[in-house]
Amino acid sequence: MACAFTFWTCFSLRNEYAKVAEMRLHYLALINCRPDQFTVLVRNVPPDQDESVSEAVEHFFLVNHPDHYQTHQVVINANKLEKLVQEKKSKKNWLDYYQLKFERKQSRPMTKTGFLGLCGEKVDAIDHQIAEIDRLTKEIAEERKRVKSDPKCIMPAAFVSFKTRWGAAVCAQTQQSRNPTLWLTDWASEPRDVYWDNLAIPYVSLTIRKLIVTVAFFFLTFFFVIPVTFVQSLANIEGIEKRAPFLEPIIEVYVFMPVIL
C-alpha cells in the first residue's frame, strides 16, 4: 500500500511539474523579449597590462562562449557626472519657478548666493540660475570627456549580452574561472532596477560591507533579546514580585481590590 501511494504521489508531482513547465514556456513565448533576459552582469574582471577591460571582456567571452556571445558594455564610474546632471536639473526647476514668479508679480525675484539662500550676496534670481546652468553645462561637458578618456573611470565590470536566453542562463548560473573570485556572473536587472551608483563600488568593498552588515545585524538581534527577555519575565504577577520585591504591597492591593469590591 505504501509503495502504491508513493508511486501515485510521484506520478502526480511529475504531471503537475510538466503542466507548470509548459505554462511557463508558453508565457515566455508570448511576452515581448526584454534586454535583461539576454544580459548578464560580469564583475571582478581581472586586470591585464596588455588589454583594456573592454578588450579583456570581449576576448574572454569570444573564447568561452563563441556561439552565444553578442556584445558587451563596460561599466564606467560616472557618479560625479550624474551628480552634475542632477544639480543642473534642480537649477532648471528653480529657474522655471523664478520665471513664473516674475510673470505673476512683474518684479524681478531676488535671492542670496549663500547656504540655502539664507546668507551671502543678494543677486537677481533668474540671472543667477541662468549663470549656474551655463556653468554646470560646461562642467558636464568636461566631465563627460574625462570619463570617456580616463582609464581610471572604467570599472572591472560589464554588461554582457547574448544571442539567446539559453546562452545567458548558462553564463549566469555557471562558474567562469578556476578562481571563484574572478569573472563573477549574475543576471542583469532591468535598467530601471539598477542602482548605478553601486556599480562603481569594487567587489572587495561590497564583500566587506556585506560582512559589516551581517555582523551588525547579529549584534542587534543578540542585544535586542536581552530587553525582550526581561520584559517577558514581567508578563505575570509572580515574575514582577520576583524581579521587583518593593512592588509587592502595591501588587497585593491591586489583586485583592476586585475581591473587596
DOTORVEX-410185 format. One record per residue: residue in three letters; x, y, z of N, C-alpha, C, O, CB in turn. Coordinates in steps of 0.05 Angstrom, whole numbers, plus 5000, padded with zeros to 4 digits. Glycine has a CB too. Example, Ala and Ser with C-alpha at 12.3 -4.5 7.8 and 13.67 -1.06 7.14 Angstrom:
Ala526448865156524649105156526449345156528549345169522649115181Ser525749555142527349795143525850015157526850235161528249885114
This chain:
Met501749765000500050005000501750255000501250444986498150005024Ala503850255017505650485018507050534991507450754983507750445040Cys507850314978509150344952507250454931508050624915510250064942Ala504750364932502850474913502350764917502150924899500150314915Phe502050844943501651134949504051304941503651524930501151164980Thr506451194945508851344937508951374907509651584897511351204947Phe508351154893508351174863506251374853506851524835507750894851Trp503951374865501851564856502651854862502152034846499151494870Thr503951894885504852164892506952264872506752494862505952174920Cys508952094866510952174847509852224819510652404805513151954846Phe507952054811506652084785505152344783505152484763504851844779Ser503652414805502152664805503952904805503453104790500352674830Leu506152894820508053114820509353154793509753374784510153074841Arg509952934779511152954753509253084733510053254718511952674743Asn506753004734504753124716504353424722504153584703502052984718Glu504253494748503953774755506353944746506054164736503453804785Tyr508753834750511153974742511154014711511954224702513653824751Ala510353814697510253834667508254054659508854204640509453564655Lys505954064672504054274666505054554672504754734656501354224681Val506354584695507454844703509654924684509755154676508554834732Ala511354734676513554804657512454884630513455064617515454564655Glu510354744621509054814596507855084596508055244577506954604588Met506455154619505255414621507355634622506955844610503555424647Arg509555584636511755784637512955824610513456054602513855694657Leu513555614595514655644568512755784550513555944533515455374557His510155724553508155864536508056164543507756324525505355734541Tyr508256234568508256514576510756654565510556874555508156534607Leu513056524568515556654558515556684527516756874517517956484566Ala514056504514513956524484512156754476512456864454513056264472Leu510156824492508257024485509157314492508557504477505556974498Ile510557344514511357614523513557724505514957574492512257614552Asn513757984505515858114489518558074502518758074527515258414486Cys520558034486523257994497524358244510523958464499525157894474Arg525658214532526858444546529858414546530858194545525758454576Pro531258634546534258624545535458474568537458334565535358894544Asp534158494592535358364615535158064614536657924628533958464641Gln533457954596533257664593535657554577536157314578530757594579Phe537057724563539357644547542057754558544057724545538957724518Thr541957884581544258034591545157924618543557844635543658324593Val547757914622549057824646550958034656552358164641550557554642Leu550858074683552758264695555258114704555157924719551458414720Val557558204693560158074700561658264718562058494711561758004673Arg562558154740564058314759566858204763567457974756562658334787Asn568658374775571358294782572858184758574057964759571258074804Val572858334737574558264714577458304721578258514730573758434689Pro579158094717581958124725583458324708582958334684583357844724Pro585258484720586758674704588758544686589858334692588158884722Asp589258674663591258564644592858804633591659004624589858414621Gln595458784635597159004625597059044595597459264585599958964634Asp596458834581596458844552593758904540593558974516597458584540Glu591658894556588958934545587359114564587859114588587458664541Ser585559264552583759424569581559244579581359014572582559664552Val579859354597577659194608575759104586574858874585576159354630Ser575159284567573359224545574559004528573158814520572759474529Glu577059024521578358814505578458554519578158334507581158904496Ala579058554546579158314561576458164562576357924559580158364590Val574358324566571658204567570958084539569957854538569558414574Glu571458234518570858124491572457874485571357684475571358344470His574957874491576657644486575757404502575757184492579657704491Phe575157444528574357224545571857094535571656844534573957324574Phe569757244528567257124520567257024492565756834485565057324524Leu568957134475569257014448570556744449570056574432570857204430Val572256704469573656444472571856244486571756014478576256474488Asn570456324507568956144524565956114515564755904521569056234552His564856314502562156294492561956394463560556594458560256474511Pro563356264445563556374418560856364403560456524385565656214402Asp559156174409556656134394554456314404552456354390555855854395His554656424428552456574440553156864447551257024450551556424465Tyr555656924449556457204456555657394433556157334410559457224462Gln554557624441553757824421555258084424556658174406550857874422Thr555058214448556358464452556658514482555658354498554858704438His557858734490558158804518558359104521558959254502560658664530Gln557959194546558259474553559659494580558659394600555459614555Val561959614580563559634604562259844623561260044614566559724598Val562459794649561359974669563360194674565760144678560759824696Ile562360444673564060674676563160824701560760864706563960864651Asn565160914717564561064742563861354734565661514731566961054761Ala561361404731560461674724558761794746556861944741558861674697Asn559361734771557861834793557962144795555962274800558761714819Lys560362254791560662544792559062674769557862884773563662624790Leu559162554746557562654723554562654729553162834722558162494697Glu553662434742550862414749550062634769547862754767550262144761Lys551762694788551262904808550963174794549263334801553362914829Leu552763224775552663474760550063494744548763714743555063504741Val549163274732546763274716544363324734542563484727546363014701Gln544263194758542063234776542063524787539963644790542263044800Glu544463634792544563914801543564104779542164304785547463994808Lys544164044754543164214732540164204730538864404725544464124705Lys538963964733536063934733534864104755532764234752535263644736Ser536064094779535064254801535164554795533264704801536664194827Lys537364644783537564924775535465004755534365224756540364984765Lys534864824736532764884716530064904729528465074722532764664695Asn529564734749526964754763526765024778524665144778526664524783Trp528965104791528865364805528565594785527265794790531465404821Leu529765564761529465774741526565794732525566014729531265714717Asp525265564727522465574720520765704742518865854736521465294714Tyr521465634767519965754789520166054790518266194793520965634816Tyr522666154787523066444788521866584764520866814767526066504790Gln521866464741520666584718517666604721516466804713521366424692Leu516366394731513466404737512866614758510866764756512466134746Lys514566634778514166844798514467124787512967304795516266804821Phe516267154768516667414755514167484738513367714737519167424738Glu513067284724510767334707508267414724506667574715510067084691Arg508067304748505767364765506067644778504067794779505467154787Lys508367704789508767944804509968174788509868404798510467894828Gln510968124765512168324748514468474762514968714757510068524739Ser515868334779518168444793520368234794519767994799517468554821Arg522868314789525068124788525467994815525968144835527568254778Pro525267724818525767604844528767614851530467604833524767304843Met529267634876532067644886532567404904530767284915532467904902Thr535167324905536067104922538867154932540267334922535866844906Lys539567004952542267024963543966794954542966564952542167044994Thr546466834950548266634939549466444960550866264953550466764923Gly548866494985550066335006548566075011547165984994550166495032Phe548965965035547865705042544865715042543665865057548965615069Leu543565545025540665515023539265785018536965825024539565395049Gly540765975006539566235000538966405025537366585023537066194985Leu540266335048539666485072541866695078541366875095539566285096Cys544066675065546266865071547766915045547266785025548166765093Gly549567105045551167165022550167405007548467555017551266935004Glu551367454984550667684968547867654955547167434946552767734946Lys546367874955543667864944543867934914544868144906541868064958Val542867754897543067784868540367724855538567634868545267604856Asp540267784829537867724814537567424811539467294802537867864786Ala535267314819534967024820535066894792536366684788532366944834Ile533767014773533666904746536466904733537266704721531667054728Asp537767134734540467144723542366954737544166834724541567434724His542066924763543866754778543466454769545366314766543366774808Gln540966374766540366104758541366044729542365834723537366034760Ile541066244712542066214684545066184684546166014669541166454667Ala546466344700549366324702550166054713552165934704550466544719Glu548765954733549365694745548965464725550565274724547665644770Ile546865484709546265284689548465284667549365064659543565324675Asp549365514659551565534640554065414651555565264637552065824631Arg554665474676557065354689556865054690558864914684557465474717Leu554564944698554264654700554364524673555364304670551664594714Thr553364664652553464544625556364504617557064304605552064734605Lys558064704622560964674615562264454632563864304621562364944620Glu561664444658562764234675561963954666563463774667562064284704Ile559363934658558363674649559863584623560563354621555363684644Ala560263774605561663704580564563624586565563424575561663944561Glu565963764604568663694611568763424626570563264620569863914629Glu566863374644566863124659566262894640567362674644564763134681Arg564462934621563862724601566262644585566762414580561562804583Lys567862844577570362784562572362644580573662454571571563044552Arg572462724605574362594623573662304628575362124629574562744650Val571062254632570161984637570761794613571461564617567161974643Lys570461894589570961734565573861674561574561474549569761864541Ser575561864569578461834563580161734587582361624583579562104555Asp579161764611580761684635580361384640578161294646579861844659Pro582461224639582260934644581460874673580460654679584760794637Lys581961064692581261014719578261004724577360894744582561224737Cys576761124705573861124708572560864699570260814705572761354692Ile574160704685573060444676573260244698575360184708574560344650Met570960124706570859934728571159654717570559594694568159964743Pro572159474734572459184726569859034725569558834738574459044744Ala567859144711565259014709564059094682564859294669563359114732Ala562258924672561058974646558358834644557858634657562958884624Phe556658944627554158804619554658664593555358784573551759014617Val554258404593554858234570552158124559550658004574556757994577Ser551658174534549158084521549757844504551857814491547958314504Phe547757664503547957414488545857394467543857544468547857164507Lys546157224448544257194426541757044434539657084423545557054402Thr542056874454539756704463539456724493541356784507540056414454Arg537056664503536656654532538156414544539156434567533656624538Trp538356204529539755964539542656034544543755954565539455734519Gly543956174526546756254529547056434554549056404568547756384505Ala545256624557545456794581545056644606546356694626543357024579Ala543156454606542656294630545056114638545656094661540156114626Val546255994618548655834623550856004635552255914654549655694597Cys551356244624553456414634552856514662554656534679553856654615Ala550356584668549556694694549656494716550056564739546856814692Gln549356234710549056034730551455844732551355644746546555864725Thr553655904718555955734719558455904727558456144723556455594692Gln560455764738562955894745564655924720565055734705564455734768Gln565656164716567056224691570156184693571456174672566456504683Ser571156154717574056144720574755954743573155884760575256424726Arg577255854742578155684764578255834790577655714811580955564758Asn578856084789578856254813575956344817574856494801580756504810Pro574656264839571856334843571356624849569056704850570756164865Thr573456784853573057064858573357244833573057484835575057164879Leu573957114810574257264785572057184766570956964767577057204773Trp571457374748569357334728566757244740565557034732570357134706Leu565857384760563357324773560957414756560857644747563157454802Thr559157234752556857294734554257264749553957104768556857104710Asp552357434742549657424753547757554733548557704716549557574781Trp545157494737543257604719543157904721543358014744540457494724Ala543058044699542858334700539958424706538058304695543858454673Ser539658614723537058724729536058894706537558964688537058874755Glu533458964707532359154688533759424692534559484714529259174691Pro534059574671535359834674534160014695535660154709535359984647Arg531560004699530260174719530760064747530360214767527360194714Asp531659814750532159694776535059704784535759624806531259404777Val536759804766539659814772540260064788539560284780541359794746Tyr541660034811542560264826545460324816547360204825542560214857Trp545660504797548060544782550360634799552660574793547660744760Asp549860774821552060864839553560634850556060644854550961034861Asn552160414856553560184868555260024849556959864857551459994881Leu554760054823556359904803559259994804561059844795555159944775Ala559760234813562460344814563960254840566360314843562460644813Ile562560114858563860014882565459754876564259574865561759974905Pro567959734883569459494878568259254892566859274913572359524887Tyr568759014881567558774892568558714920566958634937568258534874Val571058774926572158724953570758904973570058824995575158774954Ser570259154965568959344983566059254988565059275010568959624971Leu564759144967561959044971561958804991560158785008560758964944Thr563958634988564058405006564558495035563258385053566358214998Ile566258695039566758795066564258925077563558885101569058995066Arg562759065061560359195070558258985078556859015098559159375048Lys558058775062556158565069556858435096555158365112556058345047Leu559458395100560458275125559758455149558858365169563458215124Ile560258715145559658905167556658905173555858915197560559185159Val554958905153552058905157551258645171549558655189550558935130Thr552458415164551758165176552458165206550958085223553057935162Val554858265212555758275240554058465256553258405279558758365242Ala553458695244551758895258548958775263547758825285551559155242Phe547858635244545258515248545258305270543358275285544258385221Phe547458145271547757945292547758075320546257985338550257775288Phe549358285323549558405350546958555356546158565380551858605351Leu545658665336543058795341540958595351539558645370542058935316Thr540958365338539058155346539758045374537957995390539057925326Phe542358005379543257895404542558085427541457995448546257845404Phe543158345425542658525446539658595448538758695469544258785443Phe538158555427535358605429533858395445531758435456534158625401Val535058155445533857935460533857985490532057905505535357665455Ile535858135500536158185529533758345540532458255559538758335535Pro533158585529530758725539528158575535526258595551530558995527Val527958435512525458275507525158065528522958015538525558155479Thr527257925535527157715555526357835582524757715597529757565557Phe527458065589526858195614523958275616522558225636528658435619Val522958395594520158475594518258225595516158235607519558635568Gln519058015581517457775581517357655609515257535617518557565562Ser519457685625519457575652517557735670516757635691522257585664Leu516857975662514958135678512058115667510358275674515758425677Ala511557915651508957885639506857775658504457795653509057705615Asn507657675681505757575701506457685728508657795732505757265702Ile504557665747504957785773507157655789508757795802502357765790Glu507457395786509657255801512357355792514157385808509356955797Gly512557405766515157505755515757785765518057845771515157505725Ile513657955767514058225777514958215806516758365814511558395773Glu513658045823514358025851517157925854518558015873512357845866Lys518057755837520757645839522857845830524957865843521057395822Arg522257995809524258185798524258445814526258575817523658235769Ala521858525824521658785838520158735864517758795866520158995821Pro521558645885520258585911518958835924517058805938522158465930Phe520059075918518959315931516159385920514759555932520859545926Leu515259255899512559305888510559105899508159115891512659285858Glu511358925917509558725927507158835942504958735937511058535946Pro507359045959504959155972502959265952500559225955505759375991Ile503959405931502159515911500759285896498359315889503659695891Ile502259075890501058855875498858715891496858645880503258645867Glu499358685917497358555934494858715936492658615935498458505962Val495158985938492759155938491259135912488859135912493659455944Tyr492759135890491459125863490058855859487958845846493659155841Val491158635870489958375866487458345883485458235874491958155873Phe487558435908485258395926483158615924480958575935486258385955Met483658825910481659035907479158935893476958995903482859265891Pro479258785871476758685859475158505877472758495876477358535833Val476658345894475258165913473658325933471458255940477257975927Ile474858545944473458715964471058855951468958865964475458925975Leu471458955926469159085913466958885906464958965895470159235888
